Every structure is written in C-alpha cells, then in structure tokens.
Amino acid sequence: MQVDDLLKPFPIKEFHPFPRAMMGPGAWEMIGPEALKLGFRKTLVMTTGLRGTDIVKNIVESMRYHGLEVVVYDQVESNPKDYNVMDSVALYQENACDSFVSIGGGSAHDACKGARISVAHDGRNVNEFEGFNMSENPKNPPHIAVSTTAGTGSETSWAYVITDTTTDPDNPHKYVAFDDASVASLAVDDPVLYFDCPTDFTAQCGFDVLAHASEPYVSRLNFEPSLGNAIRAIKLTSENLREAVWNGQDLKGREGMMYAQYIAAQAFNSGGLGIIHSISHAVSAFYDTHHGLNNAIALPRVWAFNMPACYGRFADIAEAMGIDTHGMTKVQAADAALEASIRLLRDVGIPERFVDVTQDSYSKNRLGTGPTEYYKNSPEIKGDAADVDRITNHVLGDACTPGNAKECTFETVRPVVEHCMTGDLDDLIS
C-alpha cells in the first residue's frame, strides 16, 4: 500500500528502522575494524571521488591495512543516475565483492542503496524498485555509509533518490524509493570529514537539513515519535549553520550540523516529507541542480504555502530558531519563522530564485552538462510558463507530496513553483 493510501483511511503509522551509528571526531578510523566485524572481505567502495581531498584515499588505505580487499567505483554523480547504480552493480559482480562502503553525501549513499537492492535481485535494473518497499529480497550485502557532508542523512534513512535517464528526454524523471531493506548496516558520521566541504555546498546541504526537519514537523502524518527530533534539528541548524559555512574548520559548527542532519533524517524517516522535496526533485530532474540548493529556494515559499494549515507548528519553529515569541499570536510567530528562514538563506549566500542559478553560481552545478538530451539543451533554467507547468506536474507525482501539510492540486501548487522560479522573497514577508 502506498503512502497516499495510508494517509486518509488508516490511523496506523509505521516507524521505520535506523542503522547502528558511530559519531564524532575520529569515527572514520573505525571503518576497517567495524567492516571486519560485519564480515566484510572484498568491498566495493562507492563515491563521487571527492576530488581535491584525501578522504577516499585515506579510508581505502585504512581498510586495506586491516586486511580488506577494496574495489573503488568513483563515478557517482550528483543526483545519482540509474546508470551510476547499474555500472557499480556490474563492477561488484565482476569482482565477486561481498559488501559495500559509500563515502560522500546523499548521492554516494543513495546510489549505493540502489546498488545493494539490485544486487539482491540478481542485477535487476534499479528503476524497477521505485516506490515503497518494492524489493522482494530483504537480505542484501552489508553496507557502511560514511558521510562527508551535513545534509541528506541518507546514512540513517530508508530512502534513496535516483534519476531515471531512460524516460522521455523531454520529461525526465527523478524518483524516491523507500525501502526498509535499503537501510545501511552502519552509519559513520565524523565532523572532521566535513572540513573540506566548500562554503556554498555546506550552505546548501544545511538547507536540506532544515527541510528534512521542518517537513515532518508540519506533515499531515503528524507522527509523534518524529516531532522531537524534528524540532531539535531545526534548533541545531539555526544555531550552527552560519558557523559551519563561514568558519568551516571550526569543530563546533561542523559537529552541530552533523547531529542536526542525522536526527533530521531520523525525523523524516517515519514522519514524512512534503513539497519542498517534491519541488527539489522536479527541478533537479530537469536541470541536474543540487538538491540542497533546490530545497533552499523552495523552503520559504512552501512554508508560506503551508502555514495556514498549521500556524501553531510554525510558531514552534520560530522559537526553535531563536525568536522571542512572547506577546506574539501564533500567526505572528509563524510569520517570524518565515522571516528567519529567509534571513538564514541570505546570511549563508544562497541564490533566491531558480532563474538566478547559473553554471558558475555554485561549485557543484551541472547545468547543461547532464546525461540526457534535455540537460544538454538546457544550459539555463527557463522559468517560463511551460517550465512551471512541467515541474508542477512532476511535483504532483512525487512520493513526498502526499505528506505535505496542505492539500496539493495543480491549481494550488503551480503558483508556488512559479514563485520559486521568478518571485521575490520580500513579497512573502511584506
């Protein structure tokens, strides 16, 4: 049964599993010993390569020092593609590997989760597993997920996101798969590994955290076990993101964001998401833009859209973001939360509209260089009426949309998408 079926008729809500985790400075040095305890012998390491750092080299050398055989696949792309998954599956099978380690952010972890599901089903295409618990074999190879960004929390969640490049080139498709069998065996979060993360990338990943935290807090699922982690992650992000961005070698900010991203993912793991993520998935499907950047641009607009459905929850968010709400009504406090989100976005230097995003506007942009004809013909985000229409339609088919706080239709969501494209954030708070 799909989430949209579960939301309306049933009071039963499901709590999804988390992996064991090792967290804190120096945690990465435990990867080798922990891999041996999990029975690893010959491991496929999946990563984007993290070029410009020694992170992958150091981890691989440590694993080999502990007697593990290691094969490296370092071609995972941002917004991982189905062919990244299937190429890694082929390499895994050719080398008779028995385990996985993913090193990086959500792209590496998500591609690895998809690869594990495919391997467990004799190499079937990963796109066959779109949806909710679509895998048929609950047993797949063990997996250690090592995070180098404070963003997706994919190392602790049951979700993975893949871009399907086999679809109509004029209508590319990015989907979320939710599968309990995809949960990693061990999560490793070491804030020291975040030190090399670029400034803009740190900021954008941080807004992925804020989206992960705020969406389950206001979700129509209203799942009590998720609410505490959600509001705490909002507080941690508000307190630590600026420092992590502008003083990235400081442990306090990096460690604060490490915990924020981890517990935010645990919040949405069972508490649901909404159309911040749906818009992000749609825009990156068409333009291959960074997920956290997309979330940052969408977040204030979606907060404004959702507030009439749950002013009280947004008033709580205002307090978590450090606003003194004494003497304010719930509506006033909710408005203050929206203003705080816009101030945070501006303080960390994120573009405010999708049409402001260019090839050179941030370090991970791939505008016009993606793998399909659509990307190659799209060196800039159009933001015209046709663009708004196709992105809105993608949003309405996204697996995150049913959890959104406010009911979504084409007529209600289209203006939100249009404002994300070309609107002025000051219009939301004037």
Summary of the structure (lengths in Angstrom):
residues: 430
radius of gyration: 20.2
end to end distance: 42.9
largest distance: 65.8
contacts: 1658
relative contact order: 0.12
helix: 53%
strand: 10%
